[in-house]
Amino acid sequence: MKTVYQFKSKEARNPFAPEFEYNLIEDICFSYGQCQEIKEYLLNKEKYLLDKLQDKPSMDGNTGLGESSITSKFPHFSLFDFDHYMVKIIQSKVLELFSNILDISNKSWHSHLYAQSWFNVMRCGQKINLHTHGVNEDILYGFHITISSENTSTVYHNPFDHRQVIEVPNKIGHITLFPNFLPHQTSKYLGNDVRISIAGDLTDSSSVSKKEYGIYRPLGFV
């Protein structure tokens, strides 16, 4: 069952008070069994890509995961290029949920979407620091899929008031779409295994050429 979260302002009483409505949506993307298989696949990919991309510049997107993390190599590979059945499932689910967001937001906007995608691997004591994926004129939505975790959450902050938050528990197999300009972070992972998530950014086809980094692949039309 899909869950919708929302930051929504009260009706403004003057022309200068902020008015906003930010919608997030969560749904199931993978079964638990699929996540166990994807987990092992991505752990093998982590080792392979860190070796292959060791000479590439590292940037962890202000997550705090550091230069040795697979996250720090996100501009240099695309999860959508992986030869694995999960790719088509993710692409289809992201398009479905973004169409839902358009309906919920009463938007009649249509576009050819592109997306970049990567994965994060966190070990005991690590967390993702508060950050955004951008605030420019082309910013759109992002997504997050929990593949492996124990008792963690992703916390989204109202950009007008960081004390107002939406905390979404990281349920295995679940995907969340969120406005990419929302500041967000995770709680600290304290498990004995690994926390693995798949993440990505959506953009309009006309903005792909403006991107300074990242590998964007066609996603579909909405």
Secondary structure as UniProt FT lines:
FT   STRAND          3..8
FT   TURN            15..16
FT   STRAND          21..28
FT   HELIX           32..52
FT   TURN            53..55
FT   TURN            61..62
FT   TURN            67..68
FT   HELIX           70..76
FT   HELIX           79..81
FT   HELIX           86..104
FT   TURN            105..106
FT   STRAND          112..122
FT   TURN            124..125
FT   TURN            137..138
FT   STRAND          141..148
FT   STRAND          153..158
FT   TURN            159..160
FT   STRAND          161..169
FT   TURN            172..173
FT   STRAND          174..179
FT   TURN            180..181
FT   STRAND          184..186
FT   STRAND          195..204
FT   HELIX           205..210
FT   STRAND          217..221
//
